[in-house]
Amino acid sequence: MASLSNITGRELIKFVKSIGYRFDRQNRGNHRIFVHDEKKTLTIPVYKKKMVKIGLLGGILKDIGISKAEFINSIS
């Protein structure tokens, strides 16, 4: 089972695309901007072999409007 401490930027991007976000642009090197018609714009850092920090992931999930448990279940 997946946990919040080992999610990469690429995995997070795959998830946000699956719920309707689309890539808008790349900003500041490794930061990718995703937009949605009804939800907040997201900025997701993508670094090779680096995990998204738990605090940032929690903030992104809050912006999307889903709980941590729902996120873990959806990527498992």
N, CA, C and O of each residue as an XYZ file, in Angstrom:
304
protein
N       0.830     -1.183      0.000
C       0.000      0.000      0.000
C       0.877      1.250      0.000
O       1.886      1.311      0.702
N       0.495      2.212     -0.768
C       1.254      3.452     -0.863
C       1.058      4.296      0.388
O       0.067      4.156      1.105
N       2.019      5.170      0.631
C       1.867      6.119      1.735
C       2.211      7.508      1.212
O       2.774      7.652      0.127
N       1.875      8.501      1.976
C       2.127      9.870      1.534
C       3.601     10.220      1.497
O       3.986     11.180      0.830
N       4.429      9.472      2.191
C       5.848      9.818      2.272
C       6.662      9.346      1.070
O       7.846      9.670      0.975
N       6.066      8.597      0.161
C       6.860      8.130     -0.975
C       6.152      8.356     -2.313
O       6.068      7.449     -3.141
N       5.646      9.571     -2.513
C       4.980      9.928     -3.749
C       5.911     10.851     -4.542
O       6.372     11.865     -4.017
N       6.183     10.510     -5.778
C       7.020     11.366     -6.614
C       6.151     12.397     -7.323
O       4.929     12.261     -7.386
N       6.788     13.413     -7.845
C       6.072     14.425     -8.611
C       5.377     13.830     -9.816
O       4.262     14.229    -10.151
N       6.022     12.883    -10.470
C       5.425     12.240    -11.654
C       4.161     11.470    -11.296
O       3.184     11.498    -12.044
N       4.173     10.778    -10.150
C       2.975     10.052     -9.705
C       1.843     11.025     -9.377
O       0.680     10.772     -9.690
N       2.198     12.130     -8.748
C       1.194     13.134     -8.412
C       0.598     13.751     -9.677
O      -0.606     13.996     -9.746
N       1.436     13.999    -10.665
C       0.959     14.545    -11.945
C      -0.003     13.568    -12.615
O      -1.044     13.974    -13.132
N       0.342     12.291    -12.608
C      -0.541     11.281    -13.205
C      -1.912     11.309    -12.522
O      -2.944     11.193    -13.183
N      -1.911     11.464    -11.198
C      -3.169     11.514    -10.456
C      -3.975     12.763    -10.798
O      -5.169     12.665    -11.083
N      -3.340     13.942    -10.775
C      -4.102     15.165    -11.026
C      -4.646     15.210    -12.451
O      -5.707     15.786    -12.692
N      -3.927     14.605    -13.395
C      -4.454     14.519    -14.760
C      -5.696     13.626    -14.799
O      -6.631     13.887    -15.556
N      -5.698     12.580    -13.985
C      -6.827     11.649    -13.981
C      -8.096     12.274    -13.406
O      -9.194     11.774    -13.650
N      -7.959     13.365    -12.643
C      -9.150     14.014    -12.088
C      -9.492     15.313    -12.821
O     -10.266     16.127    -12.316
N      -8.922     15.506    -13.998
C      -9.354     16.617    -14.836
C      -8.404     17.795    -14.968
O      -8.710     18.747    -15.685
N      -7.274     17.757    -14.305
C      -6.298     18.838    -14.479
C      -5.570     18.646    -15.804
O      -5.420     17.522    -16.284
N      -5.121     19.748    -16.385
C      -4.337     19.663    -17.613
C      -3.087     20.531    -17.471
O      -3.091     21.556    -16.789
N      -2.028     20.093    -18.131
C      -0.753     20.812    -18.087
C      -0.917     22.168    -18.754
O      -1.459     22.260    -19.855
N      -0.450     23.222    -18.090
C      -0.520     24.573    -18.643
C       0.855     25.036    -19.102
O       1.032     25.440    -20.251
N       1.828     24.976    -18.196
C       3.173     25.431    -18.536
C       4.168     24.933    -17.495
O       3.794     24.419    -16.441
N       5.447     25.101    -17.826
C       6.514     24.782    -16.877
C       7.112     26.099    -16.425
O       7.367     26.982    -17.244
N       7.336     26.234    -15.143
C       7.803     27.477    -14.563
C       8.965     27.191    -13.620
O       8.992     26.152    -12.961
N       9.903     28.091    -13.557
C      11.014     27.966    -12.604
C      11.739     26.625    -12.697
O      11.964     25.980    -11.674
N      12.093     26.211    -13.858
C      12.865     24.986    -14.011
C      12.064     23.720    -13.889
O      11.577     23.202    -14.894
N      11.910     23.204    -12.682
C      11.273     21.912    -12.480
C       9.858     22.001    -11.929
O       9.320     20.989    -11.479
N       9.247     23.154    -11.948
C       7.887     23.309    -11.439
C       6.907     23.341    -12.596
O       7.051     24.139    -13.522
N       5.914     22.473    -12.539
C       4.916     22.392    -13.606
C       3.577     22.905    -13.098
O       3.162     22.603    -11.979
N       2.916     23.680    -13.933
C       1.662     24.329    -13.577
C       0.516     23.569    -14.243
O       0.540     23.320    -15.448
N      -0.490     23.203    -13.441
C      -1.664     22.490    -13.942
C      -2.905     23.302    -13.629
O      -3.028     23.876    -12.547
N      -3.830     23.346    -14.590
C      -5.069     24.111    -14.412
C      -6.278     23.191    -14.520
O      -6.226     22.123    -15.131
N      -7.369     23.642    -13.904
C      -8.638     22.921    -13.917
C      -9.724     23.969    -14.083
O      -9.580     25.088    -13.590
N     -10.793     23.632    -14.758
C     -11.865     24.598    -14.998
C     -12.565     25.046    -13.727
O     -13.054     26.173    -13.660
N     -12.624     24.178    -12.711
C     -13.405     24.487    -11.513
C     -12.592     24.536    -10.222
O     -13.119     24.929     -9.181
N     -11.331     24.148    -10.271
C     -10.525     24.080     -9.049
C      -9.318     24.996     -9.165
O      -9.057     25.571    -10.222
N      -8.582     25.126     -8.058
C      -7.395     25.966     -8.017
C      -6.303     25.464     -8.952
O      -6.206     24.270     -9.236
N      -5.484     26.398     -9.425
C      -4.304     26.055    -10.209
C      -3.271     25.420     -9.272
O      -3.092     25.870     -8.141
N      -2.599     24.376     -9.749
C      -1.599     23.675     -8.939
C      -0.210     23.864     -9.509
O      -0.030     23.902    -10.726
N       0.774     23.984     -8.627
C       2.177     23.986     -9.009
C       2.799     22.752     -8.386
O       2.790     22.588     -7.166
N       3.344     21.877     -9.238
C       3.908     20.614     -8.753
C       5.385     20.552     -9.118
O       5.735     20.665    -10.292
N       6.267     20.371     -8.114
C       7.692     20.229     -8.404
C       7.995     18.809     -8.875
O       7.475     17.841     -8.322
N       8.836     18.693     -9.896
C       9.197     17.379    -10.419
C      10.723     17.302    -10.483
O      11.355     17.946    -11.321
N      11.294     16.512     -9.596
C      12.732     16.306     -9.556
C      13.009     14.818     -9.711
O      12.237     13.983     -9.240
N      14.090     14.497    -10.360
C      14.446     13.085    -10.530
C      14.677     12.440     -9.171
O      15.445     12.944     -8.351
N      14.007     11.327     -8.947
C      14.188     10.485     -7.760
C      13.926     11.192     -6.436
O      14.364     10.707     -5.392
N      13.222     12.328     -6.449
C      12.897     13.017     -5.205
C      11.411     12.910     -4.940
O      10.596     13.000     -5.858
N      11.068     12.717     -3.686
C       9.680     12.601     -3.280
C       9.111     13.992     -2.984
O       9.836     14.907     -2.592
N       7.803     14.126     -3.180
C       7.121     15.363     -2.812
C       7.016     15.381     -1.295
O       6.591     14.395     -0.693
N       7.393     16.481     -0.676
C       7.355     16.565      0.785
C       5.909     16.488      1.275
O       4.988     16.960      0.610
N       5.732     15.893      2.435
C       4.396     15.617      2.975
C       3.576     16.889      3.156
O       2.381     16.896      2.859
N       4.188     17.954      3.633
C       3.459     19.208      3.827
C       2.939     19.780      2.515
O       1.801     20.242      2.440
N       3.777     19.747      1.482
C       3.367     20.235      0.174
C       2.265     19.358     -0.402
O       1.288     19.863     -0.955
N       2.422     18.057     -0.274
C       1.403     17.133     -0.772
C       0.070     17.353     -0.055
O      -0.987     17.341     -0.686
N       0.123     17.553      1.254
C      -1.096     17.825      2.013
C      -1.785     19.099      1.543
O      -3.011     19.144      1.450
N      -1.000     20.136      1.245
C      -1.557     21.383      0.739
C      -2.193     21.215     -0.628
O      -3.253     21.779     -0.896
N      -1.552     20.441     -1.495
C      -2.100     20.180     -2.827
C      -3.409     19.405     -2.714
O      -4.381     19.722     -3.400
N      -3.436     18.397     -1.857
C      -4.663     17.613     -1.677
C      -5.790     18.490     -1.124
O      -6.950     18.321     -1.500
N      -5.454     19.412     -0.242
C      -6.456     20.333      0.298
C      -7.004     21.225     -0.823
O      -8.210     21.458     -0.898
N      -6.123     21.718     -1.687
C      -6.554     22.549     -2.815
C      -7.453     21.775     -3.775
O      -8.408     22.326     -4.321
N      -7.141     20.497     -3.977
C      -7.940     19.653     -4.861
C      -9.288     19.338     -4.216
O     -10.300     19.207     -4.906
N      -9.293     19.219     -2.890
C     -10.531     18.935     -2.171
C     -10.762     17.467     -1.891
O     -11.905     17.016     -1.807
N      -9.659     16.704     -1.745
C      -9.809     15.295     -1.364
C      -8.969     15.019     -0.126
O      -8.001     15.725      0.159
N      -9.357     13.984      0.598
C      -8.631     13.630      1.823
C      -7.401     12.795      1.483
O      -7.272     12.257      0.383
N      -6.508     12.704      2.456
C      -5.299     11.894      2.272
C      -5.657     10.427      2.063
O      -5.031      9.743      1.253
N      -6.665      9.942      2.792
C      -7.099      8.540      2.660
C      -7.650      8.266      1.255
O      -7.351      7.232      0.658
N      -8.451      9.196      0.733
C      -8.990      9.027     -0.625
C      -7.856      8.995     -1.648
O      -7.888      8.204     -2.591
N      -6.855      9.855     -1.460
C      -5.722      9.898     -2.366
C      -4.970      8.570     -2.348
O      -4.675      8.001     -3.399
N      -4.665      8.081     -1.150
C      -3.934      6.815     -1.032
C      -4.712      5.680     -1.665
O      -4.129      4.847     -2.360
N      -6.023      5.628     -1.439
C      -6.845      4.569     -2.045
C      -6.870      4.662     -3.553
O      -6.908      3.638     -4.236
N      -6.849      5.869     -4.084
C      -6.945      6.030     -5.539
C      -5.657      5.664     -6.260
O      -5.695      5.280     -7.429
N      -4.510      5.775     -5.582
C      -3.251      5.438     -6.247
C      -2.789      4.013     -5.962
O      -1.821      3.541     -6.558
N      -3.471      3.337     -5.063
C      -3.090      1.951     -4.703
C      -3.538      0.971     -5.760
O      -3.306     -0.231     -5.626
